[in-house]
Amino acid sequence: MATRKEVDGSAGVPQFYGKELRFKREEAGLTLEKLVDNSFYGITYLSEIEHGHRRMPADLAQHVDRVLGTDGFFQRRCEDVRKARQGAHAAFFAAVAEAETRARTIGEWSGTLIPGLLQTSSYACAVIRSTHSLDTPEEIKAKIDVRMQRSQLFDNPKKPEYWVVLHESLVRHPILPPAKMAEQLDHIAALVRRSRIVAQILPWNGPTRPLTELPLFFMDFDNEPPLLYTEGPYHGQTIDDPSLLTQYRKAYDRLRAAALPPEVSLALIEKAAEEYRHGQHRP
């Protein structure tokens, strides 16, 4: 018989919350299936909450409190978990950062900035300083730290599968000094060389006009409907409408088809890195 994995309730608010939920459920003699019965959620969803991997929605917390007779305890703790999960992330992005840890595949298009999952700390710092000029050094560091934590997704050799299309301007028009820009491109190239990501460069003359300013971030899951996320500097929007998702996927597929092949894209990225490194870069 497999040994049950214990959750370390001291690891953080979500873990404490999840461990308490499992304790109360088992104290009541209920299985996961019995606890979610007559709710809109499945046993996998509840299990991930118990392990501290997912935040409990308010409606599910109400259901759990009612079934377990916990007098509103889990509903009251929802806000604590939300804040803990958000950390230094913008409020509009916190749920996306949580969801990407469960994604089976991620597809991304960016025409304006190297995506957060691929950024070095220097690149992240430049972006944060330009968009949040009044942040204190401590706030900037906190935002950089959570962005770097996101990239730990790539420590898993299998999941998620990640495919990104980048506009050529992101390689040609640096926002960092040459040496730091070389490091940023080296970082992307290293992930490609490890076969951890697939990267394509969309050339200047690619069909980008309708989507130039609109980043696309697709996530597919094992047990959840797919999601699309897009954002501006100070807002974000998650889209789950199937018809809209289909339209945006078609647009993304056209961008991939118009982009340079992965091998050619890698050569372009590595060549640009060398040019930055040796002071030979020409826009």
Summary of the structure (lengths in Angstrom):
residues: 283
radius of gyration: 21.3
end to end distance: 61.8
largest distance: 69.1
contacts: 819
relative contact order: 0.11
helix: 53%
strand: 13%
